[in-house]
């Protein structure tokens, strides 16, 4: 992949078509994507999202990542300053035909989702036997 294909993005809100019906914000999680000979690795930053709050779907070559943030209960404390604006996360990727979709793995730890998208093994050369009738 070239630098032109990948560009750094700042934290941004998901742009939705039409009017939202829910008051919560959705953000595009920042990602780092690394490629090796065996796989494509995606690291998505989703602070405040627990493992149970992550949803990953694969449909029609589109990989959708959702992260749901459960607001913290501060009990009797009064919030004096809130610079981190909570919101959910949503990002979609088109999965290349070189990815083995059946073997995709995901792990969530410390607010970072790690996806491993293994590549399809290339066909190995082999000798084909010719049979007669």
N, C-alpha and C positions, 0 to 999 in steps of 0.2 A: 504494500500500500504506500502511496505517496503522501507527502505532507499536505498537498492540496486537497486530498480526500478527507483528511482528519484535521479538525480545527478545535482549539480550546474554546469552551463555552463558559460563560458566567452563569451564576444561579438565576434561573428564570422561571416564571410561572407558565404552566401549560396553557396554550392558547386554544380555547374551545370554540367551536362553531355554535352559534345560537346563544340563548340565554341560559346561564346555569340555574339549576333548581335547588342546589345545596350551597350553603354559605361558606363551606370550607374551601381553602385554597389547595391547588395541586401544583407541585413543582416538578421540574425535569431534573432527575438526579444527575449529578456530575459523574462521568464515567472515564475510566482508563481502559483501553483495549490493547491487548498484546497478542501477537501471533507467533506461534512456534510451528515447527514442521508437523506436529501432531494435533494441535488444537488452537482455537481462538479463545482467549481468556478475557472476560469482561469483569471489571471491578466497578460497582455502582455504589456511590456514597449516599446513604439514606439514614442520617442521624435521627435517633428517636424511634426507629422502627424495630420491633422485636421480631424474632424468627417467625412467630405465628402471624405476624402482620404482613408477611410477604406473600404475594400471589404472582405466580409465573404461568403464563399460558402460551402455547404454541399452536397457531392456527393459520393455515394457508401461507406458510413461510414467514409469518409475522410473529416475532417473539415479543410479548407484552410483559413488562415488569410493573407491578403495583406495590407500593408500600404504604401501609396504613399506620399513622401515628396516633397512639392513644394518649390523650392529654394527661399530664401528671396532676395528681391531687395534692395540693399544698396544705391541706387541712386548715388549721387556724392561721397560717401565715398569710400576710398580705403581700402581693407582688408589687414591688416598688419600681422595677425596671424590667422590661422584657424586650431584648434586642433580637432574640431568635424567634421569628414568627413561625409557629407550628403550621404544618400542612402535610398533606399526603403527597406521594410521589407517583409519577407515571412516565414511562418511557417505552417506545416501541422501536424494534429493529427488524430489518429484513434479513432473514437467514439465508445464506448462500447455499447453493446446491452441493457444495463441497463439505457441508456439515452433516454429520451423522445425527439426525434429529432424535433418534431413539436413545442415544447415549448422553444427552445433555445432563449435566449435574449442577447443583446449586448449593451454596453454603452461606449462612448469614452469621457474622460475628462482629461485635463492636461497631455496629452501624454501617458495615460494609458488606454488600452482597457480592459474592464471587460466583461467577458462572463459568463453567468449562464447557466449551462447545467443541467436541472432538471432531476431527476431520475424517471423512470417509477414507478408508484404506485404499490406495490405488490397486488396480487389478494387477496381479502378478503374472508374468509370462508363463505360459504352459504349453505343452505339446498336446494337440488334439488328434486323437486316433480316428483314422478313416475306416469305416466299416462297409462291407458289401452286403448285398441282399442274398 
